[in-house]
Amino acid sequence: MTTKSETMADSVSAFAALWFKYLDQHAPSGQVVDCLATDGLEMVFPERTLRSIDDFRDWYATVCRAYTDETHVVEEVTPSMAGDDINVDVVVVWRATQTSDGARIAMRARQRWVLRRTHTEMGLAIAEYRVDELTSL
């Protein structure tokens, strides 16, 4: 028998897998922004803080030009309920090639997300996304 928390954990893990798949594939920005909340969005990356869908589109276009051959391997997705939101601790290994010089990079990122339930097909959306720690491998 599946419990409610297992169902939530499965949904969050599937959402995280889809998010990183989109990033790996450099999916069209219109497809990727479907994963984002339209109100109160805040995404904190080492290089920039984003507070709108337009900010995200600009950041995403820059990243897609700066890196190729990206892969994200999810090591951990730990969700917990926080009222109506879902807090998620994420650990992911990111590998990519820098387009500027062809150098390969590999980093482990520890992230914290806040997801909101939506009435969209996706069912969840990222409201907050923070890269807390980025470590070279």
N, C-alpha and C positions, 0 to 999 in steps of 0.2 A: 504494500500500500504506500502511495506517495503522500508525503505530508505537505502542508502549505509551504513551509520553509524550503523543502527540497524543490518544489515547483518554482519558487522565486529564485533560488540559487541556479537552477537550470536555465531559467529565462535570462538571468543576468549574465551567466557564462556564455550563452548563445549570442546575446547582444554584444558582449565584448569581442567574441570571435568574429562577428560580422563587422564591427567597427575596425578592427585591425586588418581584416581582409580588404575592406575598402581602401585603407591607407596603403597596404602592400600593392594593390592593383592600380593605385592612383585613379580610383573611380571618379567619375564626373562629380564636381563639387555639389551639384544639385542632389545627387544621390547621397552624398556624405552628410549634407546639412539636414537631411531627414532624421538623422540620429541626434540632433541638437535641439534643446529647448529654445523657443523663440523669445521668451521673457526671462530676464534675470540671468542670462548666460554669462559665465565667467570661466575662462580657460587660462591657466597660468603655466606657461612654458618657460624654460630658462631664458630664452631670448625675447619673450614678449608676453604681455597679458592681453587677452582678447575679451571683449565685452559685447559683441554683437555678431550676427550672422555675416555681415559685411566684413568685419575684422577677420572672422574665420576664413572666408573666401580668399581674402588677400594673403593671409598667412599660408593657407593650403597651397595656393598657386606658387608662392615663393618656395615652399618645401618641395613641391613636385619638380620644380626647376633645379633645385640644389642637390637632390638625391635621386638615385635610380637603384634598381635591384633591391628594393626594400623588402625585408621580412621582419615580422613581429612574431615572436614565440611567447605565448602567454604561459607564464609559470604559476601564477596564482590569481584567483579571483575570489575575494571573500566579501560577500554582501551581508549587510545587517540593516534591519528596518530602523528608521528614524522618523516616527510619525508617518506622514504620507510619502516621504522620500525614502530612497534606498541609498545608504552609504556603501561604497565599495572600495576595498583596498585591492589594488592591481599591481602585479609585478610582471614586467614584460622585458624580453631581450629583443633589442632592435639592432638589425644589421642593415647597412646600406653602403652604396658607393657614392662618394662625393663627385658631382659632375665637374667641379672646378679643377680637380687634379687626379681623379680616378682612384683616390685612396679609399680603402675599405675601412669602415668603422664598425664597432660593436659596442653597445652600451646596454646596461641593465637599468631600467627605469622603475622606480617605486612611485606609484600614483595613487591619488585619492579622487574618487568620483562621487558626485551626488546625482542619482538618477531620479527622474520623475516618471510616473505612469502617465501614458497618453492614450488617447482614443484612436491613434493612428494604427496602421497595420503593424508597425514596429512594436508598439505597446510600451516602449520606454524611450526616454530622451535624456541626453546628458545636459544637466543644468550647471554643474561645476566639474571642473577637470583640473587637477593640480599635479604637476610633476614635482614631487617632493625631493627626490634624489635621483641623480643620473651618474652612474659609475661606469668608467671605461672597462672593457673586458680584455 
